Every structure is written in structure tokens, then in C-alpha cells.
């Protein structure tokens, strides 16, 4: 079964308020087995356009990635994120080679 990934690009307008989102999302991420691979590190844009913050989160399966996003725990965290950031987020199925 392929892993699932969230790939996000985020612009944070209020870093202090965004911390409440980060604290709240930990509940959903723990429940669904999420693991951060990238979390806002330095990035070098070489083509196109991106937001300033990149995030890649690995889940044990694509089903877990989808379930996490739809969960009440994540949706409660998301409600904290929406007023203080803009995000482009997709859920991607991992490649099994």
C-alpha cells in the first residue's frame, strides 16, 4: 500500500497566532501517524512561484492522509490556521517504484 503525503506551501501573516494551529494540529497528526519530512526550512526557488513556507508530511497510507485532513481534530486546527495564513495544500499518493 503506498504512503500518502501532504504537500503544502504556506504564507503566514501572523506567526504568533499560527503557533496555536501548530499546537492543535499535533493531535490529528499523532492520531493518523503523520511524520514531518519538511517543515518550513530554507528553500531555493528554481522555477515557477511558491509561497515562502514549504511543508511535506508523510502518512503510512494515502487513506490515512485523507482521513487526517477530514478528521474533526484537523478541521478544528485548520479553523485556527485560516485567519492567519494562506495555503496551497494537496494530498499525494506515494510512488511505489
JOQUI-V755034 format. One record per residue. N is the residue number from 1. RES is the residue in one letter. OMEGA is omega in degrees with one decimal (NA if undefined). D_CENTER is the distance of its C-alpha to the mean C-alpha in Angstrom with 1 decimal. Layout:
# JOQUI-V755034
N&RES&OMEGA&D_CENTER / N&RES&OMEGA&D_CENTER
This chain:
# JOQUI-V755034
1&X&-178.3&20.9 / 2&X&174.4&18.1 / 3&X&175.6&14.8 / 4&X&-177.8&11.6 / 5&X&164.9&8.5 / 6&X&173.9&5.3 / 7&X&-177.2&6.2 / 8&X&172.0&5.4 / 9&X&-166.5&8.4 / 10&X&168.1&9.1 / 11&X&-178.7&12.5 / 12&X&-180.0&13.2 / 13&X&179.6&16.7 / 14&X&-176.2&17.3 / 15&X&179.8&15.9 / 16&X&178.8&17.9 / 17&X&179.2&16.7 / 18&X&178.2&13.0 / 19&X&176.9&13.9 / 20&X&175.9&14.6 / 21&X&-179.7&11.0 / 22&X&178.2&10.0 / 23&X&-177.4&13.0 / 24&X&-176.9&12.5 / 25&X&-179.4&9.1 / 26&X&179.8&10.8 / 27&X&179.9&13.2 / 28&X&-177.3&11.1 / 29&X&177.4&9.4 / 30&X&-178.4&13.0 / 31&X&-174.6&14.4 / 32&X&173.7&12.7 / 33&X&-178.6&13.0 / 34&X&177.1&9.5 / 35&X&179.0&10.1 / 36&X&171.8&8.4 / 37&X&176.4&10.3 / 38&X&179.5&9.4 / 39&X&172.3&8.5 / 40&X&178.4&10.4 / 41&X&178.2&13.6 / 42&X&178.1&16.4 / 43&X&178.1&16.2 / 44&X&179.2&19.2 / 45&X&-179.1&19.2 / 46&X&174.9&21.9 / 47&X&173.7&21.7 / 48&X&-177.5&20.6 / 49&X&178.6&18.5 / 50&X&171.2&14.9 / 51&X&-173.7&13.4 / 52&X&-175.2&14.0 / 53&X&177.7&10.6 / 54&X&179.4&8.8 / 55&X&172.5&5.7 / 56&X&-178.3&6.3 / 57&X&179.8&5.8 / 58&X&175.6&9.2 / 59&X&-178.3&10.8 / 60&X&178.9&14.6 / 61&X&175.8&14.9 / 62&X&178.2&13.8 / 63&X&178.1&15.2 / 64&X&178.6&13.1 / 65&X&179.7&9.8 / 66&X&-179.3&11.6 / 67&X&178.6&13.1 / 68&X&-179.0&10.2 / 69&X&-177.5&9.0 / 70&X&-173.6&12.7 / 71&X&175.6&13.6 / 72&X&179.9&15.4 / 73&X&-179.7&13.6 / 74&X&-179.6&10.1 / 75&X&174.4&12.1 / 76&X&176.8&14.0 / 77&X&-179.8&11.2 / 78&X&178.9&10.0 / 79&X&175.9&13.7 / 80&X&-178.2&13.6 / 81&X&-171.2&11.0 / 82&X&-178.1&12.9 / 83&X&-172.2&16.1 / 84&X&179.4&15.0 / 85&X&170.7&12.6 / 86&X&-176.6&12.2 / 87&X&166.2&9.2 / 88&X&-174.1&9.4 / 89&X&173.8&6.9 / 90&X&174.5&8.5 / 91&X&-172.8&9.0 / 92&X&173.8&11.5 / 93&X&179.8&14.3 / 94&X&179.4&15.3 / 95&X&-176.9&18.7 / 96&X&176.6&21.4 / 97&X&NA&24.0
